[in-house]
């Protein structure tokens, strides 16, 4: 008898998940941060070559010229538009969608917690991420902060200096087989994810900050020697749970990064969704200096509930949807 109609998570786990969601809401309520909702569908999409948006077709009133709408990979762009409109600090829990992501810790539809703090930098936001994690887990864990260079030092590489050939050779020495077309940022991410991340957050909360400029994404660049991206990631029990930035709020530089991303996507044969001109217009008006973070709710709940797989905390993952 086919049992795929049943949820993959137990009803008891789903009740526990509902309680944890209430705990998250309580955390932000206590801090007086405004809860918001933004659209899941947009005529534009993120350009990050490492994220693939899912698209649908709509021909009704208000449809874009080609009828294509994108399910967002993050609520970041409309939330920044709210910041430009004077919202102050904001947060939301949202369903997000990413193509090609399925595995023990991945589902193409998942739940993201995202929030923004005007007037803060990424270091202040790391403290609040640690506070949220402790609030949800119901326990205080030691917090450790590493720079990207410190995290990579045991691998014998300098992520800010070593070139593609050196990183490729080191990956092969460590028994990692990179894809032939992988760029420098991809090589660094591969080395970190295979050799460093599995040991992070074991009984503690680990952060890595000061990323190589190739991995700045939407973070601002600090002109140190060498320059670094004011970006961080948070890790629990050997997996990344959050990715945050001291946000880039310069419209000209943001457009340049979008265009560079589109060129990379074209070279790789990936679709090139339209740029988000609404976001760029908001940046032109003025998004305040701020820090923002996206946190994987399902992964945090996996740790809180002792689950080994994301399917254990989802009612209906892809194969049962």
Buried (B, 14 or more C-beta within 10 A) or exposed (E): EEEEEEBBBEEEBEEBBEEBBEBBEEBBEEBEBEEBEBEBEBBBBBBBBEBBBBBEEEEEEEEBEEEBBBBBBBBBBBBBBBBBEEBBBBBBBBEBBBBEBBEEBBBBBBBBBBBBBBEBBBBEBBEBBBBBBBBBBEEEBEBEBBBBBEBBBEBEBBBBEBEEEBBBEBBEEBEBEBEEEBBBBBBBBBBBEBBBBEEBBEEBBBBBBBBBBBBBBBBBBBEEEEEBBBBBBBBBBBBBBBBBBBBBBBBEBBBEBBEEBBEBBEEEEBEEBBBBEBBBEBBBEEBBEBBBBBBBBBBBBBBBBEBEBBBBBBBBBEEBE
